[in-house]
Every structure is written in structure tokens, then in C-alpha cells.
Amino acid sequence: MIAKLLIFAFLITDLILIVTIAVGDHTMLILQPHGMIANEQRQTMIIATLLMLTIVIPVLTMTFFVGWKYRAGNTNTKYTPDWDHNLKLQLTWWGILCFVVLILSIFNWKTAHQLDPYKPLAVTTKPITIQVVALRWKWLFIYPEQGIATVNFVEFPEKTPINFKLTADAPMNGFWIPQLGGQMYAMTGMITPLHLIADKTGEFPGSTAELSGAGFAGMRFIAKSVSQSDFDSWVDSVKQSPQQLTLETYNKLAQPSEDTPPTFYASTDENLYTTILMKFMAPSSNKSHLQNEATKNEMPGMQM
């Protein structure tokens, strides 16, 4: 009796959660894509889920059917103790299962290569490069071409490929803008590329996807997509900021802090991003060579 009550309670709880998510104010950002990569990833998740449901739904249906038909109180059920050894039935359901798993494997393998985050986007528009540094507990964005930097705020033109270059000056973290694409890890001493694009203007919430300590919950940022003219105007306005991101300023910024508000820097030290990488390099005799390699755009994801 207690087991039945527990099962009933779990079913009611699941139903309440589903209804709350469906009709409440909560939004599933990964199902509201605003970029080419995010849209493809949503399609992949939907198709993969539907393929798996072709197995899950029949199994659950048969589970309830068998449990009800062969319940203790049903005395009219035919007793067939060897039914589970029926060769034809075994071949049927195992064959269907293997076929669905094969289709799912081929589909996932194909789409995983198509959506490879290391692969540049097949778009003719000139991309913009943004260097990302995961700190505790904030995000630093450096624009090497524009010579500016921001904290917990990143802006870029719509319909323009964004070449993010991720690294960390803190424990490993996960960089994630759900409405533009999947998360990618930022690690010390490494540069990990991530190629995204926004197909419209708007503000998209970004956050960390990796537990990283006390300030994890507040490690959020805004990713803003604007027109090219608005982006140029924004860059000009940032260059009027009184703050400059020198190495000394950066060292203070890198100290742990929580809920850091968006901050803007009119200029940055040359090769600051490379300097951050060099902090985790080994012997000084190799530093000049490594610095030259880093400046030349290292191989994607290569450990420095």
C-alpha cells in the first residue's frame, strides 16, 4: 500500500512540474533560438527526443498494460510462464530497439560534426573576434580589433559571425549563451574557439555552465546583438570611457568578486590576452616562442 501511494505521489508531482513549466512564466531559452547554431541544435534535440520516444512510449505503455492485466486480482488471465522466451517476440523488440539506436547514432554523429564549434561559420560576412576570459566570478571580453574591453557585457553586430576565443584565469568554467549556441569550456593556458551568430537584434542572457565556487550564481552577463551602425556607435562611446584596462588594472579585476556590474574600458594593453595565457606557461626559456605562436592565432583548442 505504501509503495502504491509513493508511486501515485511521484506521478502527481511530475504532472504538476510539467504543467508549471508549460503554462508558467518560466522560459526554456534553448528552445527559443536566435542564431543559426542554436536553431540547428534545437532541431537536433527535438529529432533525437522523438526518436527516443519511439522506444520509451511503447515500453511505458506495455509496462502499465502488463502490470494491469496480470495483477493479482485478475483471475481470468491466462497463465503463460514461457511467454518471455518467445523467439519471434524477442527478435521483434530487440530488432526495433537496435534499429532506432543505429538511426540515432548516425544522426547524432552527422549533426555533431556539422555543429562542430571549432568550425568557422559558412557566412560571407566578415567575422568579429572577441577574446573571453573567465574570472572569479565575472566575464572579461576583449575586442582586439576595436581596442576596447568590457566586463559582464558583450555586444556585437547581428548576422555577423562571432569568433569567440575562450580562456580562463580562474578554475575551469563553461561559457554559455543558450539562445545562440551550446556551452563551451574556458580553461587556463588554453584557447578554445567558439563560433556563433545572432540572426536578429536583441539581448540574450549568458552565464556560466560550470559550478565554480561561491559567486557562481551571479556569474552572468548580457549578450547584445545590434545593427552594424549601432555597434560602431557603441564602440565609439566605450572609447570615451575614463577607464583603461592596463595590466595593473587587470590584476585588480582578476581578484574574486561577486555580482560585478557591467564595466567598460576605453583601451587595453597590447597583447593583454596573450599575457594572461603566459601566466600558466612553463619555463621562461620557452616564453618568447610561445608568445609568438599565441600572437599568430594558435591552433583551435591547442594547449599552450
N, C-alpha and C positions, 0 to 999 in steps of 0.2 A: 504493500500500500504506500509506504514512504517513497519507494522508487518511482511509482506512478505519479505521485504528487510532485516530485522533483522534476521529472520529465515534463510534466504539464507546466510547471513554473518556468522552466527554461524556454519552452516554446512561446509562452506568453511574453517573456522578456525579449526574446528575439523579435517577435512581432511588433512590440512597442518600439524597439530601436529602429526597425525598418520604417515604420510609419513616421517616426520622429524625423529621420533623415530625409524621407521623401517629401513631407509637407512642411517641415520646419524651415528656419532661416539659414540653416547650415548649407554651404555650397561645397561641392567636390570640385576643386579647381582643376584637377587632372582631366575632368570630363567637360571642361569649358576652355578648350584650347584657343589660343590667339596667335598661333605660329605654325609654320609648315611642319616642324619636327613634332610639336605637341599633338597636332592633328593626326599625324601618322601613328604616333604612339597610342592615342586613344583608339583608333581603328584596330590596332593590333590587340589591345587589351579586350575590346569588345568581341572580336572574332575568336580569340583564344578562349574567352569565357564561354561563349556559345558552344564552341567545340567540346569543352569540358562538361558543359551541362548535358550534352547528348549522352553522357555516361552517368552523370550524377543523378539526373531526374529519374531515369528508369530504375536505377538502383534503389533510390529512396522510395519510389512508388512500390517496387516489388517487396522492399523490406516491410512496409506497412501492410501490404496485401497479405504476405505470408504470415506475419505476426497476427493479423486479424483472423485469417482463415483457419490457422492451426492453433488458435487459442485454446486454453484448457476447457472452456465452457462449450465449445463446438463439438458435439458428439457425432455429428453427421459427416465429418471429414474422413476421407479415405486414407487409410494408413499405408504409406508407401516408403518404407525405410531405405530403399535402394535408389530413390529418385535422384539423389545428389550425384550418383555415379553414371548418369545417363550421358553417353559419349557424345551424342548429337548436340545435346544442350550445352555441354562443356565446350565443344568446338565453336558453337554459335556465339556464346557470350565472350569467350576469350578471344575469338577471332575479331569480333566487333571492337573490343577494347584495344587490341593490338593495332587495328586499322586506324582508330581515332588517335592513338598515341603517335603513330607514324605520321599521320597528316599534321598533327600539332607540332611535332618535332621539325618537319620540313618547313612548315610555315614560320615557326619561331626562328629557325636558322636563317632563313631568307631575309626576314624583316630585321633581324639583329644586325646583319651585315649592311642592309640598306640604311639603317639608322645609326651606323657607327659614329659616335660623337667625335672621333678623330678626323672624319672625312669632311673636307670643305663642302659647303652647300653649292649645288649646281645653279647658281644665280649669277647673272651678268653684272649686277650692281657691285661697285667696289666695296669691299667689306671694311668694317671699322674694328680696330684692335683695342681690347680693354684688358688690362692686367689686373688680376684679382688676388688679393692677399687675405687669407683667413687669419684673423687675430682673435684674442680673447677679450670680449665677446662681441666682435664687430667685424664688418667687412670693409676693406680698403680697395677702392677702384682707382687705378692709374691709367690715364689716357696718354700713351707715349706720343701719339701724333699731334694731339692738341696741347700737350704740356701741362695738363691740369690733373687734379685728383679729388676724389670725394670719399666720404665715409657714410656707409649705410644708405646710399642713394646712387643709382646708376641710370643715366639717360642715354638714349641712342635713337637714331632715325628709324622710322618704320620702313618695312620692306627692304632693309639693308642687312646683309649678313653680319653677325657679330662674332668675332673671333676672340672668345674668352681664353685667357691663359691663366690657369689656376695654380696657386701655390699656397703655402701656409707658413706663418711664423708663430706657430702655436700647435697644439695637438691636432692630428688629422681631423678634417671636417668635411661636410658634404654640402656643396653649393647647389641650390635648387630654386628654380623659378617654375613652379608647376604648370603654369599656363603657356610656357614657351618650350619646355622640354624636361627630360628627366634629370635627376641629380647626378653630379659627378664629384669625385673626391678631390680635395685640395690637400696636398701633403708637403711637408718640409723637404727642401732640397730637390724638389721635382717640379716640372712644369707639365700640367695636364691640359690639353686643349679641349675646348667645348665650343661647338658651332651651333648657334641658334639664330632665329629670325622672328620678328614680330610682323604679322600681316596687317596690323591696324594700330592706330594710336590708342593710348590708354595707360593706366597704371596697373602693374601686376605685382602682387606681393611675392617677395622672395625670402628665403630663410635657410637656416642650416638643417641638414637632414641627418646629423650625427650628434649623439649626446657628447657634450664637451665640457661639462662642468656646471658651476653654479649659475652662470649667466646664459645658459643655453636657450631658455625660453625667450629671452629678449634679443637674441641674435637674429634680428630680422632687418630687411631692407626693402626699399621700393625700387622696382624696375619700371622706368617710364619710357614709353615709346611716343615719339613726336614726329612732326614733319621735319624735313631737312632744314628748312628755313628757321623753324623754331629751335632746332638743335644748334644751329650756328649762333643764334641769338643767345641761347643758354650758355654756350661755351664762352662767348664774349662777356656775359655777366659774371661767370665764375672767375674769369681772369681779372675782374675788378675787386675780387675778394682781398681783404687785407692779410689773410693768412697764406703762408708759403710752407710747403712740405719739404723741409730740409731733413738731413739725416738726424739732426738733433731733435727736430720736431717729431720725426717718425719714432725715434726711440721712446719718447714720452707717450706717443699714441699707442705704441705696442704694449704698454703696460695694461694689465687686466682691468676692464671696466665694464659695467653693466648698463643696458638701456641707453647707449650712446646716441644722441640725436644726430641727424644728418649734418655733415660738416663739409665745407668746400675749400679747396686750396687753389690759389691762382697760379701756382707753379710748383714744380717738383725738381729735386736734384737730378741731374743727368744720371741715367743708369741706376736709379734707386731700386728698381725691381731686381736687377742683377745683383746689387749689393745685398739685398735681402736673401737671395739664393746663396750667395757666397758665405753667409753666416754658418751654413751647415756643410761646407766643403771641408775636405780633409787637408792634408799638408799644404803649407803655404807655397811650396815649390811648384805646385800644380795650379795655383790660383790664377795666374796670368793666362795660362792656356784655357782653363775652364771659363774664365770671364770672356775671352774672345769667342769661344764656342757659344756661350749663352747669348751674347750680343747678336750673333748671326742667326737667331731663331733655331733653337735646338730641335732635335727630332721630337715629335709628339710623345709626351709621357716619358721621355728619357730621364733616367736618374742622373743627376748632375754629380 
